[in-house]
Amino acid sequence: MITNTRPRRRHRRSAPLAAGTGLLAVLSLLPSPALAAPPGPGTATADTSAPERTAAASTGTERRVDAYLTAIRNRPAALRSFFRDLPKGGDLHNHLSGAASTELLIKLAGDDGLCIETKTMTARTGPCGPGTRPAAQARTDRAFHRQILRAWSMQDFSSASGESGHDHFFATFGKFGEVTWRHNGTLLADVANTAARQNQFYLETMLTPASSGAKKLADQVGYQAELSRMHHALVAGGKLDKLVREAGREADKGNAEFRKAAGCGTHKPGPGCRMTIRYISQVSRGSTPARVFTQMALAMRLAERDHRYVAVNLVQPEDEANALRNYRLHMRMLDYLHRVYPRAHITLHAGELVPGLVKPEDLRFHINEAVRTGHAERIGHGVDVAHEDNAAGLLRTMAKRDIAVEVPFTSNRQILGVTGADHPFPLYRRFGVPVVLATDDPGVSRSDISTDYRYAATTYGLRYRELKDLARASLEHSFLPGRGLWADGGNGARHYELSNACRTERPGVRPPHTACKRFLAKDLKAALEWKQEEAFARFEHRILKARH
């Protein structure tokens, strides 16, 4: 079941940061090339100071593709085609309820006989009384359809309305929430089909397993400050395992619905049928401590017992009152549960904050705590990293531990107003922290992964090889089982050289030999990475053929 995990939250103002803190203080520790602002749109020059980007020289083919990319930078249609066709790895930061298209949500609301409150544009169950309209009327009333579309997404959003992008974005989840929890599989088909059409091969999407049961169990057990006692109470009598089985049945049902909606097994299957899909269990950080801990325990027990669920993540606005008040407590909960469930992966929304949204002191520790106490293997957003205490040390730690940051450029702009030189994307790369691009909530954002790759290229002057390595990183830092296809470059900088079993192979040029084939058959991550390398070979061939 999917629940509304992103409630409305108002901005809070705070005093400006004191001199000597923040981005400039961090950049002052770096060599002078990092002090320059990123290249503007249309600039083809790359910042070559980042270890991650200088790990391996481009091949002749990659340089020719890069020359083509430079040549089309002022040709919008050609750029759109290039970035749509570019193989783009996996999406590791994707909320299922916010990722499905708004048009689909409106259709489902009508199919379910839901009503729309005309004042708030919130979907409700029927019958439709005063102050509501049947959602089905949106099928024929285009103005009504457009009104819902604007309320349920960032379509045509303007801050001139008096509402911030932050508040409008998060408010959408409460408005369409009555629709999404009913249709996991249908939403997944829509999201997977879109990702596949964008030339992605893998999806980790977030949902809330056994939501109602977890709430009931949490309220039954109650919060206990001694976390080991609370965990024992959750496990006693098989109570938590009952929720694990419930989550498994939900996944079974969702998969059957997905296959039907996507046409899998028919004569005309949707492209999403080819996707490899895994789930990340959401924890509602704005809830009571008892519910947060119960959801965490369920998520991590699931990750060790059901291969379809791979990790845990905390969701809802990071600036929400309970989320701020209990942030360190949540990290201690994860620290305890990590010892109980060491094979469960952890990825955390952390640092989705900017000055003025929270008090200055709340900008100083969230990513540090997620990394050092919460055992995060990936960080979602990480926008306020320059304001963290000992930011340079934190960045070096992330690089050394190979902790990736998930960057959704579009939602960072819409929610936080952070773009261009103000975004820490170049800073992470300068320190050799692995970066992966992600969509976050593309349905709400009215965007897609190709748009964010194009934004990265034109705003920061990335070359083709750098885009290629961003896509590779998204699969390398997935939570799929296996060692992967690549030899490890160490300290966050990857050379992307084939590992020993496939060292002499040429993906996309010839089939793998026996040893490599056996390796790929046993290593799911490596198999997907091989598939992407074959796609890169086809893509480069088409580009160079088109040039002539």
LOBATI-761348 format. One record per residue (C-alpha): residue number from 1; residue in three letters; x, y, z. Coordinates in Angstrom, 1 decimal, padded with zeros to 4 digits, always signed. Layout:
! LOBATI-761348
NUM / ala / X / Y / Z
...
END
This chain:
! LOBATI-761348
1 / met / +000.0 / +000.0 / +000.0
2 / ile / +001.2 / +003.5 / -000.8
3 / thr / +000.4 / +006.2 / +001.6
4 / asn / +000.8 / +010.0 / +001.4
5 / thr / +004.4 / +010.4 / +002.5
6 / arg / +005.0 / +014.0 / +001.5
7 / pro / +002.7 / +016.3 / +003.5
8 / arg / +002.5 / +020.0 / +003.1
9 / arg / +005.1 / +022.0 / +005.0
10 / arg / +005.5 / +025.8 / +005.4
11 / his / +008.8 / +027.6 / +005.0
12 / arg / +010.5 / +028.9 / +008.1
13 / arg / +012.8 / +031.8 / +008.0
14 / ser / +016.1 / +031.9 / +009.7
15 / ala / +019.0 / +034.3 / +010.0
16 / pro / +021.7 / +034.2 / +007.3
17 / leu / +024.7 / +032.1 / +007.8
18 / ala / +027.6 / +033.6 / +009.6
19 / ala / +030.7 / +034.6 / +007.6
20 / gly / +033.1 / +031.8 / +007.1
21 / thr / +030.5 / +029.0 / +006.9
22 / gly / +028.9 / +027.3 / +003.9
23 / leu / +030.0 / +026.8 / +000.3
24 / leu / +032.7 / +029.5 / +000.1
25 / ala / +034.4 / +028.1 / +003.2
26 / val / +034.5 / +024.7 / +001.7
27 / leu / +035.7 / +025.9 / -001.6
28 / ser / +038.5 / +027.8 / +000.0
29 / leu / +040.0 / +024.5 / +000.9
30 / leu / +040.2 / +023.4 / -002.7
31 / pro / +042.7 / +024.2 / -005.5
32 / ser / +041.8 / +027.2 / -007.5
33 / pro / +040.0 / +025.4 / -010.4
34 / ala / +037.2 / +024.4 / -008.1
35 / leu / +036.5 / +028.1 / -007.2
36 / ala / +035.3 / +028.8 / -010.7
37 / ala / +031.6 / +028.8 / -011.4
38 / pro / +030.4 / +025.9 / -013.6
39 / pro / +030.2 / +026.6 / -017.3
40 / gly / +027.0 / +028.1 / -018.5
41 / pro / +024.5 / +026.5 / -020.9
42 / gly / +026.0 / +025.6 / -024.2
43 / thr / +029.6 / +025.4 / -022.8
44 / ala / +031.4 / +022.3 / -023.9
45 / thr / +034.4 / +022.7 / -021.6
46 / ala / +034.5 / +020.2 / -018.7
47 / asp / +035.9 / +020.8 / -015.3
48 / thr / +038.7 / +018.3 / -015.3
49 / ser / +039.7 / +018.7 / -011.6
50 / ala / +037.4 / +016.0 / -010.4
51 / pro / +039.1 / +012.6 / -009.7
52 / glu / +036.0 / +010.7 / -010.7
53 / arg / +036.1 / +012.2 / -014.2
54 / thr / +039.8 / +011.9 / -014.8
55 / ala / +040.0 / +008.2 / -013.9
56 / ala / +040.2 / +007.1 / -017.5
57 / ala / +040.8 / +008.8 / -020.8
58 / ser / +038.1 / +008.9 / -023.5
59 / thr / +038.4 / +006.5 / -026.4
60 / gly / +038.5 / +007.6 / -030.0
61 / thr / +034.9 / +006.7 / -030.4
62 / glu / +033.9 / +008.6 / -027.3
63 / arg / +035.8 / +011.7 / -028.5
64 / arg / +034.0 / +011.6 / -031.8
65 / val / +030.6 / +011.3 / -030.1
66 / asp / +031.6 / +014.2 / -027.9
67 / ala / +032.4 / +016.2 / -030.9
68 / tyr / +028.9 / +015.5 / -032.2
69 / leu / +027.4 / +016.6 / -028.9
70 / thr / +029.4 / +019.8 / -029.1
71 / ala / +028.1 / +020.4 / -032.6
72 / ile / +024.4 / +020.1 / -031.6
73 / arg / +024.5 / +022.1 / -028.4
74 / asn / +022.4 / +024.9 / -030.1
75 / arg / +020.1 / +022.5 / -031.9
76 / pro / +017.2 / +021.7 / -029.4
77 / ala / +015.6 / +018.9 / -031.4
78 / ala / +018.9 / +017.1 / -031.9
79 / leu / +019.8 / +017.5 / -028.2
80 / arg / +016.4 / +016.0 / -027.2
81 / ser / +017.0 / +013.1 / -029.4
82 / phe / +020.6 / +012.6 / -028.2
83 / phe / +019.6 / +012.5 / -024.5
84 / arg / +016.5 / +010.4 / -025.0
85 / asp / +018.6 / +007.7 / -026.8
86 / leu / +021.6 / +007.9 / -024.5
87 / pro / +021.7 / +004.8 / -022.3
88 / lys / +021.1 / +006.0 / -018.7
89 / gly / +021.6 / +003.1 / -016.3
90 / gly / +019.1 / +003.0 / -013.5
91 / asp / +016.9 / +005.3 / -011.5
92 / leu / +017.8 / +004.8 / -007.8
93 / his / +015.7 / +007.6 / -006.3
94 / asn / +012.1 / +007.3 / -007.4
95 / his / +008.9 / +007.5 / -005.4
96 / leu / +006.3 / +005.4 / -007.1
97 / ser / +003.3 / +007.5 / -006.1
98 / gly / +005.0 / +010.7 / -007.4
99 / ala / +006.6 / +009.1 / -010.4
100 / ala / +003.4 / +008.0 / -012.3
101 / ser / +002.0 / +010.5 / -014.8
102 / thr / -000.6 / +012.8 / -013.5
103 / glu / -002.8 / +012.0 / -016.4
104 / leu / -002.9 / +008.4 / -015.3
105 / leu / -003.8 / +009.4 / -011.8
106 / ile / -006.7 / +011.5 / -013.0
107 / lys / -008.0 / +008.6 / -015.2
108 / leu / -007.8 / +006.2 / -012.3
109 / ala / -009.6 / +008.6 / -010.0
110 / gly / -012.5 / +008.6 / -012.6
111 / asp / -012.4 / +004.9 / -013.0
112 / asp / -012.7 / +004.4 / -009.2
113 / gly / -015.6 / +006.8 / -008.9
114 / leu / -013.7 / +009.2 / -006.7
115 / cys / -014.8 / +012.8 / -006.1
116 / ile / -012.7 / +016.0 / -006.2
117 / glu / -013.2 / +018.7 / -003.6
118 / thr / -013.5 / +021.8 / -005.7
119 / lys / -011.9 / +024.1 / -003.1
120 / thr / -008.7 / +022.0 / -002.4
121 / met / -008.8 / +019.7 / -005.5
122 / thr / -008.3 / +016.7 / -003.2
123 / ala / -009.6 / +013.3 / -004.2
124 / arg / -012.1 / +011.7 / -001.9
125 / thr / -014.3 / +008.6 / -001.9
126 / gly / -017.8 / +008.9 / -003.1
127 / pro / -020.7 / +009.6 / -003.1
128 / cys / -020.0 / +013.1 / -004.3
129 / gly / -021.8 / +015.7 / -002.3
130 / pro / -021.9 / +019.5 / -002.2
131 / gly / -018.5 / +021.1 / -002.8
132 / thr / -017.2 / +018.1 / -004.9
133 / arg / -017.3 / +017.0 / -008.5
134 / pro / -017.0 / +013.4 / -009.8
135 / ala / -013.4 / +012.9 / -011.0
136 / ala / -014.9 / +011.2 / -014.1
137 / gln / -016.1 / +014.6 / -015.3
138 / ala / -012.5 / +015.4 / -016.1
139 / arg / -012.8 / +013.1 / -019.1
140 / thr / -015.0 / +015.6 / -021.0
141 / asp / -014.4 / +018.8 / -019.2
142 / arg / -010.9 / +019.9 / -020.3
143 / ala / -010.9 / +023.0 / -018.0
144 / phe / -011.6 / +020.7 / -015.0
145 / his / -008.9 / +018.3 / -016.1
146 / arg / -006.4 / +021.1 / -016.4
147 / gln / -007.4 / +022.3 / -012.9
148 / ile / -006.7 / +018.9 / -011.4
149 / leu / -003.5 / +018.6 / -013.4
150 / arg / -002.2 / +021.9 / -012.0
151 / ala / -003.2 / +021.0 / -008.4
152 / trp / -001.6 / +017.5 / -008.6
153 / ser / +001.7 / +018.4 / -010.2
154 / met / +004.0 / +021.3 / -010.9
155 / gln / +002.3 / +022.0 / -014.3
156 / asp / +002.2 / +025.8 / -014.9
157 / phe / +003.2 / +026.4 / -011.3
158 / ser / +004.1 / +030.0 / -010.5
159 / ser / +005.1 / +031.4 / -007.1
160 / ala / +003.1 / +034.5 / -008.0
161 / ser / +000.2 / +032.6 / -006.4
162 / gly / +001.8 / +033.2 / -003.0
163 / glu / +002.5 / +029.5 / -002.6
164 / ser / +006.1 / +028.3 / -002.6
165 / gly / +007.3 / +025.6 / -004.9
166 / his / +008.3 / +023.6 / -001.8
167 / asp / +004.7 / +023.8 / -000.4
168 / his / +002.9 / +023.1 / -003.7
169 / phe / +005.2 / +020.1 / -004.5
170 / phe / +004.6 / +018.4 / -001.2
171 / ala / +000.9 / +019.2 / -001.1
172 / thr / +000.2 / +017.3 / -004.2
173 / phe / +000.7 / +013.9 / -002.4
174 / gly / -002.2 / +014.6 / -000.1
175 / lys / -004.4 / +015.6 / -003.0
176 / phe / -004.0 / +012.5 / -005.1
177 / gly / -003.2 / +010.1 / -002.2
178 / glu / -006.6 / +008.5 / -002.3
179 / val / -005.8 / +007.3 / -005.9
180 / thr / -002.4 / +006.0 / -005.6
181 / trp / -002.6 / +003.4 / -002.8
182 / arg / -005.2 / +001.4 / -004.8
183 / his / -003.1 / +000.8 / -007.9
184 / asn / +000.6 / -000.1 / -007.2
185 / gly / +000.9 / -002.4 / -010.2
186 / thr / -000.7 / +000.0 / -012.6
187 / leu / +001.5 / +002.9 / -011.4
188 / leu / +004.5 / +000.6 / -011.7
189 / ala / +003.7 / -000.3 / -015.3
190 / asp / +003.5 / +003.4 / -016.2
191 / val / +006.8 / +004.3 / -014.4
192 / ala / +008.7 / +001.3 / -015.8
193 / asn / +007.5 / +001.9 / -019.3
194 / thr / +008.6 / +005.5 / -019.1
195 / ala / +012.0 / +004.5 / -017.7
196 / ala / +012.5 / +001.9 / -020.4
197 / arg / +011.6 / +004.4 / -023.2
198 / gln / +014.2 / +006.7 / -021.6
199 / asn / +016.8 / +003.9 / -022.2
200 / gln / +017.1 / +002.9 / -018.6
201 / phe / +017.6 / -000.7 / -017.5
202 / tyr / +016.9 / -000.8 / -013.8
203 / leu / +014.5 / +000.8 / -011.3
204 / glu / +014.6 / +001.1 / -007.5
205 / thr / +011.2 / +002.6 / -006.6
206 / met / +010.0 / +003.6 / -003.2
207 / leu / +006.7 / +002.4 / -001.6
208 / thr / +005.3 / +001.7 / +001.9
209 / pro / +004.9 / -002.0 / +002.5
210 / ala / +002.2 / -003.3 / +004.9
211 / ser / +001.4 / +000.3 / +005.8
212 / ser / -001.8 / -000.2 / +007.8
213 / gly / -000.5 / -003.3 / +009.6
214 / ala / +002.7 / -001.6 / +010.6
215 / lys / +000.8 / +001.3 / +012.1
216 / lys / -001.4 / -001.0 / +014.1
217 / leu / +001.6 / -003.0 / +015.4
218 / ala / +003.5 / +000.1 / +016.3
219 / asp / +000.5 / +001.5 / +018.3
220 / gln / +000.0 / -001.9 / +019.9
221 / val / +003.6 / -002.3 / +021.1
222 / gly / +004.2 / +001.4 / +021.9
223 / tyr / +007.5 / +003.2 / +021.9
224 / gln / +010.3 / +002.0 / +024.2
225 / ala / +013.4 / +004.0 / +024.5
226 / glu / +015.5 / +000.9 / +024.9
227 / leu / +015.5 / -000.1 / +021.2
228 / ser / +016.5 / -003.7 / +021.8
229 / arg / +013.4 / -004.2 / +024.0
230 / met / +011.1 / -002.6 / +021.5
231 / his / +012.5 / -004.8 / +018.7
232 / his / +012.0 / -007.9 / +020.8
233 / ala / +008.4 / -006.8 / +021.4
234 / leu / +007.9 / -006.4 / +017.6
235 / val / +009.4 / -009.8 / +016.8
236 / ala / +007.8 / -011.7 / +019.7
237 / gly / +005.0 / -014.1 / +018.7
238 / gly / +005.9 / -013.7 / +015.0
239 / lys / +004.2 / -010.3 / +014.8
240 / leu / +006.8 / -008.7 / +012.6
241 / asp / +007.1 / -011.8 / +010.4
242 / lys / +003.3 / -011.6 / +009.8
243 / leu / +003.9 / -008.1 / +008.3
244 / val / +006.8 / -009.5 / +006.2
245 / arg / +004.4 / -012.1 / +004.7
246 / glu / +001.8 / -009.4 / +004.2
247 / ala / +004.4 / -007.3 / +002.3
248 / gly / +005.2 / -010.3 / +000.2
249 / arg / +001.6 / -010.8 / -000.8
250 / glu / +001.4 / -007.1 / -001.7
251 / ala / +004.4 / -007.5 / -004.0
252 / asp / +002.8 / -010.6 / -005.5
253 / lys / -000.4 / -008.7 / -006.2
254 / gly / +001.4 / -005.7 / -007.5
255 / asn / +003.5 / -007.8 / -009.8
256 / ala / +000.4 / -009.5 / -011.3
257 / glu / -001.3 / -006.1 / -011.8
258 / phe / +001.9 / -004.7 / -013.3
259 / arg / +002.2 / -007.5 / -015.8
260 / lys / -001.4 / -007.1 / -016.8
261 / ala / -001.2 / -003.3 / -017.2
262 / ala / +002.1 / -003.5 / -019.1
263 / gly / +001.0 / -006.4 / -021.3
264 / cys / +003.8 / -008.6 / -020.2
265 / gly / +003.4 / -012.1 / -021.7
266 / thr / +001.2 / -010.8 / -024.5
267 / his / +002.0 / -010.4 / -028.2
268 / lys / +002.7 / -006.7 / -027.6
269 / pro / +004.4 / -006.3 / -024.2
270 / gly / +005.3 / -002.8 / -022.9
271 / pro / +008.9 / -001.8 / -022.7
272 / gly / +008.7 / -001.9 / -018.9
273 / cys / +008.4 / -005.7 / -019.1
274 / arg / +012.2 / -005.8 / -019.8
275 / met / +013.0 / -003.7 / -016.7
276 / thr / +014.7 / -005.2 / -013.6
277 / ile / +012.7 / -003.7 / -010.7
278 / arg / +013.3 / -003.6 / -007.0
279 / tyr / +011.6 / -001.9 / -004.1
280 / ile / +012.9 / +000.4 / -001.4
281 / ser / +010.7 / +000.5 / +001.7
282 / gln / +009.7 / +004.0 / +002.8
283 / val / +009.6 / +005.1 / +006.4
284 / ser / +007.4 / +008.1 / +007.3
285 / arg / +009.8 / +010.2 / +009.3
286 / gly / +007.1 / +012.6 / +010.4
287 / ser / +005.3 / +009.8 / +012.3
288 / thr / +005.6 / +008.9 / +016.0
289 / pro / +008.9 / +007.2 / +017.1
290 / ala / +007.0 / +003.9 / +017.6
291 / arg / +005.7 / +003.9 / +014.0
292 / val / +009.1 / +005.1 / +012.6
293 / phe / +011.0 / +002.3 / +014.4
294 / thr / +008.4 / -000.3 / +013.4
295 / gln / +008.5 / +000.7 / +009.7
296 / met / +012.3 / +000.6 / +009.9
297 / ala / +012.4 / -002.8 / +011.4
298 / leu / +009.9 / -004.2 / +008.9
299 / ala / +011.9 / -002.6 / +006.0
300 / met / +015.2 / -004.1 / +007.1
301 / arg / +013.7 / -007.5 / +007.9
302 / leu / +012.1 / -007.5 / +004.5
303 / ala / +015.4 / -006.6 / +002.7
304 / glu / +017.0 / -009.7 / +004.2
305 / arg / +014.1 / -012.1 / +003.5
306 / asp / +012.5 / -011.0 / +000.2
307 / his / +014.8 / -010.2 / -002.7
308 / arg / +012.3 / -007.8 / -004.2
309 / tyr / +012.7 / -005.4 / -001.3
310 / val / +016.3 / -004.2 / -001.1
311 / ala / +016.6 / -001.2 / +001.3
312 / val / +015.1 / +001.3 / +003.7
313 / asn / +014.7 / +005.0 / +003.2
314 / leu / +013.2 / +007.9 / +005.3
315 / val / +010.7 / +010.0 / +003.4
316 / gln / +008.5 / +013.1 / +004.0
317 / pro / +009.9 / +016.6 / +004.1
318 / glu / +013.2 / +016.8 / +006.1
319 / asp / +012.1 / +020.2 / +007.5
320 / glu / +008.8 / +018.8 / +009.0
321 / ala / +008.7 / +019.4 / +012.7
322 / asn / +008.9 / +015.8 / +013.9
323 / ala / +011.5 / +015.0 / +011.3
324 / leu / +013.7 / +017.8 / +012.6
325 / arg / +013.0 / +017.1 / +016.3
326 / asn / +013.7 / +013.4 / +016.0
327 / tyr / +016.5 / +013.3 / +013.4
328 / arg / +019.3 / +012.1 / +015.6
329 / leu / +016.9 / +009.6 / +017.2
330 / his / +016.1 / +008.2 / +013.8
331 / met / +019.8 / +007.8 / +013.0
332 / arg / +020.3 / +005.9 / +016.3
333 / met / +017.4 / +003.6 / +015.4
334 / leu / +019.1 / +002.8 / +012.1
335 / asp / +022.4 / +002.3 / +013.9
336 / tyr / +020.8 / -000.3 / +016.2
337 / leu / +018.8 / -002.1 / +013.4
338 / his / +021.9 / -002.2 / +011.2
339 / arg / +023.5 / -004.4 / +013.8
340 / val / +020.5 / -006.6 / +013.8
341 / tyr / +020.1 / -006.7 / +010.0
342 / pro / +023.6 / -006.1 / +008.6
343 / arg / +022.6 / -007.3 / +005.0
344 / ala / +019.8 / -004.8 / +004.6
345 / his / +020.8 / -001.7 / +002.5
346 / ile / +020.3 / +001.8 / +003.7
347 / thr / +019.8 / +004.9 / +001.6
348 / leu / +018.7 / +008.2 / +003.2
349 / his / +017.1 / +011.5 / +002.2
350 / ala / +019.5 / +013.8 / +003.9
351 / gly / +020.4 / +017.5 / +003.3
352 / glu / +017.3 / +018.3 / +001.3
353 / leu / +017.5 / +021.7 / +003.0
354 / val / +018.6 / +025.3 / +002.3
355 / pro / +019.2 / +028.3 / +004.4
356 / gly / +015.9 / +030.0 / +005.3
357 / leu / +013.9 / +026.8 / +005.2
358 / val / +015.3 / +025.7 / +008.6
359 / lys / +017.4 / +027.2 / +011.4
360 / pro / +021.1 / +027.4 / +010.6
361 / glu / +022.0 / +024.7 / +013.2
362 / asp / +019.8 / +022.2 / +011.3
363 / leu / +022.0 / +022.6 / +008.3
364 / arg / +025.1 / +021.4 / +010.1
365 / phe / +024.7 / +017.7 / +010.8
366 / his / +022.1 / +015.8 / +008.8
367 / ile / +024.3 / +014.3 / +006.1
368 / asn / +027.1 / +013.7 / +008.7
369 / glu / +024.6 / +011.8 / +010.9
370 / ala / +023.2 / +009.8 / +008.0
371 / val / +026.7 / +008.7 / +007.0
372 / arg / +028.4 / +008.2 / +010.4
373 / thr / +025.5 / +007.0 / +012.5
374 / gly / +022.7 / +005.9 / +010.1
375 / his / +025.1 / +003.8 / +007.9
376 / ala / +023.8 / +005.3 / +004.7
377 / glu / +025.3 / +003.7 / +001.6
378 / arg / +023.7 / +006.4 / -000.6
379 / ile / +022.5 / +010.0 / +000.2
380 / gly / +019.4 / +011.4 / -001.5
381 / his / +019.6 / +015.1 / -002.5
382 / gly / +022.5 / +016.2 / -000.2
383 / val / +021.9 / +019.8 / -001.2
384 / asp / +023.1 / +021.4 / +002.0
385 / val / +026.5 / +019.6 / +002.2
386 / ala / +028.5 / +022.8 / +002.1
387 / his / +026.8 / +023.9 / +005.4
388 / glu / +027.7 / +020.7 / +007.2
389 / asp / +030.2 / +020.8 / +010.0
390 / asn / +033.6 / +019.8 / +008.6
391 / ala / +032.1 / +019.6 / +005.2
392 / ala / +035.4 / +018.9 / +003.5
393 / gly / +036.0 / +015.9 / +005.9
394 / leu / +032.5 / +014.7 / +005.3
395 / leu / +033.0 / +014.8 / +001.5
396 / arg / +036.3 / +012.9 / +001.8
397 / thr / +034.6 / +010.3 / +003.9
398 / met / +031.9 / +009.8 / +001.4
399 / ala / +034.5 / +009.5 / -001.4
400 / lys / +036.6 / +007.0 / +000.6
401 / arg / +033.6 / +004.9 / +001.5
402 / asp / +032.2 / +005.1 / -002.0
403 / ile / +028.9 / +006.6 / -000.7
404 / ala / +027.0 / +007.9 / -003.7
405 / val / +024.8 / +011.0 / -003.8
406 / glu / +021.5 / +010.8 / -005.7
407 / val / +020.9 / +014.0 / -007.6
408 / pro / +017.5 / +014.9 / -008.9
409 / phe / +018.1 / +018.3 / -010.5
410 / thr / +014.5 / +019.1 / -011.4
411 / ser / +013.0 / +018.6 / -008.0
412 / asn / +016.0 / +020.4 / -006.4
413 / arg / +015.0 / +023.4 / -008.5
414 / gln / +011.3 / +023.1 / -007.9
415 / ile / +011.4 / +022.4 / -004.1
416 / leu / +014.5 / +024.3 / -003.0
417 / gly / +015.2 / +026.7 / -005.8
418 / val / +018.7 / +025.4 / -006.1
419 / thr / +020.3 / +025.4 / -009.6
420 / gly / +023.5 / +026.0 / -011.5
421 / ala / +026.5 / +027.3 / -009.5
422 / asp / +024.5 / +027.1 / -006.3
423 / his / +024.0 / +023.3 / -006.6
424 / pro / +026.7 / +021.1 / -004.9
425 / phe / +026.9 / +018.8 / -008.0
426 / pro / +030.4 / +020.1 / -008.9
427 / leu / +031.5 / +020.1 / -005.3
428 / tyr / +030.7 / +016.4 / -004.9
429 / arg / +032.5 / +015.6 / -008.1
430 / arg / +035.5 / +017.7 / -007.1
431 / phe / +036.0 / +015.5 / -004.0
432 / gly / +035.5 / +012.3 / -006.0
433 / val / +032.1 / +011.5 / -004.4
434 / pro / +030.2 / +009.2 / -006.7
435 / val / +027.2 / +010.9 / -008.2
436 / val / +024.1 / +009.4 / -009.8
437 / leu / +021.3 / +011.3 / -011.5
438 / ala / +017.7 / +010.4 / -010.5
439 / thr / +014.1 / +011.6 / -011.1
440 / asp / +012.7 / +011.7 / -007.6
441 / asp / +009.0 / +012.4 / -008.5
442 / pro / +008.9 / +012.8 / -012.3
443 / gly / +005.1 / +012.7 / -012.4
444 / val / +004.8 / +015.6 / -010.0
445 / ser / +007.7 / +017.4 / -011.6
446 / arg / +006.4 / +016.9 / -015.1
447 / ser / +010.0 / +015.9 / -016.1
448 / asp / +012.1 / +012.8 / -017.0
449 / ile / +015.6 / +011.5 / -016.6
450 / ser / +016.7 / +012.6 / -020.1
451 / thr / +015.9 / +016.2 / -019.1
452 / asp / +018.2 / +016.0 / -016.1
453 / tyr / +021.1 / +014.4 / -018.1
454 / arg / +020.7 / +017.2 / -020.6
455 / tyr / +020.7 / +019.8 / -017.8
456 / ala / +023.9 / +018.3 / -016.3
457 / ala / +025.6 / +018.4 / -019.7
458 / thr / +024.7 / +021.9 / -020.7
459 / thr / +024.9 / +023.5 / -017.3
460 / tyr / +028.2 / +022.0 / -016.1
461 / gly / +029.9 / +021.4 / -019.5
462 / leu / +030.1 / +017.6 / -019.2
463 / arg / +031.6 / +015.6 / -022.0
464 / tyr / +030.2 / +012.5 / -023.4
465 / arg / +032.5 / +010.2 / -021.4
466 / glu / +031.4 / +011.9 / -018.2
467 / leu / +027.7 / +011.4 / -019.0
468 / lys / +028.5 / +007.8 / -019.8
469 / asp / +030.2 / +007.3 / -016.4
470 / leu / +027.2 / +008.9 / -014.6
471 / ala / +025.0 / +006.2 / -016.2
472 / arg / +027.5 / +003.5 / -015.2
473 / ala / +027.6 / +004.8 / -011.6
474 / ser / +023.8 / +004.5 / -011.3
475 / leu / +024.1 / +000.7 / -011.9
476 / glu / +027.3 / +000.3 / -010.0
477 / his / +025.7 / +001.9 / -006.9
478 / ser / +022.4 / +000.0 / -007.2
479 / phe / +021.5 / -002.5 / -004.5
480 / leu / +021.4 / -005.4 / -006.9
481 / pro / +023.3 / -008.5 / -005.8
482 / gly / +026.8 / -009.1 / -007.3
483 / arg / +030.2 / -007.6 / -007.5
484 / gly / +029.4 / -005.9 / -010.8
485 / leu / +031.3 / -005.7 / -014.1
486 / trp / +034.0 / -003.2 / -013.1
487 / ala / +037.3 / -003.4 / -011.5
488 / asp / +037.3 / -001.1 / -008.5
489 / gly / +039.3 / +002.1 / -008.9
490 / gly / +039.2 / +002.8 / -005.2
491 / asn / +038.5 / +006.0 / -003.2
492 / gly / +035.3 / +006.7 / -005.2
493 / ala / +037.2 / +007.1 / -008.5
494 / arg / +036.3 / +004.4 / -010.9
495 / his / +038.3 / +003.6 / -014.1
496 / tyr / +035.4 / +001.5 / -015.4
497 / glu / +037.8 / -001.1 / -016.7
498 / leu / +036.2 / -004.6 / -017.1
499 / ser / +036.9 / -007.1 / -014.3
500 / asn / +039.1 / -010.1 / -014.7
501 / ala / +036.4 / -012.5 / -016.0
502 / cys / +035.5 / -010.2 / -018.9
503 / arg / +038.8 / -008.2 / -019.2
504 / thr / +039.4 / -009.0 / -022.9
505 / glu / +035.8 / -008.7 / -024.0
506 / arg / +034.2 / -006.1 / -026.2
507 / pro / +030.5 / -005.6 / -025.3
508 / gly / +028.4 / -004.8 / -028.3
509 / val / +031.1 / -005.9 / -030.7
510 / arg / +031.1 / -009.6 / -030.0
511 / pro / +029.3 / -012.0 / -027.6
512 / pro / +031.2 / -012.8 / -024.4
513 / his / +033.4 / -015.9 / -024.2
514 / thr / +032.7 / -018.8 / -021.9
515 / ala / +034.3 / -017.5 / -018.7
516 / cys / +032.7 / -014.1 / -019.0
517 / lys / +029.4 / -015.6 / -019.9
518 / arg / +029.5 / -017.8 / -016.8
519 / phe / +030.4 / -014.8 / -014.7
520 / leu / +027.5 / -012.7 / -016.1
521 / ala / +025.0 / -015.6 / -015.5
522 / lys / +025.9 / -015.6 / -011.8
523 / asp / +026.1 / -011.8 / -011.2
524 / leu / +022.9 / -009.8 / -011.8
525 / lys / +024.5 / -006.4 / -011.4
526 / ala / +027.3 / -007.3 / -013.9
527 / ala / +024.7 / -008.7 / -016.4
528 / leu / +022.8 / -005.4 / -016.4
529 / glu / +026.0 / -003.4 / -016.7
530 / trp / +027.0 / -005.6 / -019.6
531 / lys / +023.6 / -004.9 / -021.2
532 / gln / +024.2 / -001.2 / -020.8
533 / glu / +027.7 / -001.4 / -022.4
534 / glu / +026.1 / -003.2 / -025.4
535 / ala / +023.6 / -000.3 / -025.6
536 / phe / +026.4 / +002.2 / -025.5
537 / ala / +028.1 / +000.5 / -028.4
538 / arg / +024.8 / +000.6 / -030.4
539 / phe / +024.2 / +004.2 / -029.5
540 / glu / +027.7 / +005.3 / -030.5
541 / his / +027.4 / +003.4 / -033.8
542 / arg / +024.2 / +005.2 / -034.6
543 / ile / +025.6 / +008.6 / -033.7
544 / leu / +028.8 / +008.2 / -035.8
545 / lys / +026.8 / +006.8 / -038.7
546 / ala / +024.4 / +009.8 / -038.6
547 / arg / +027.4 / +012.1 / -038.7
548 / his / +028.4 / +010.7 / -042.1
END
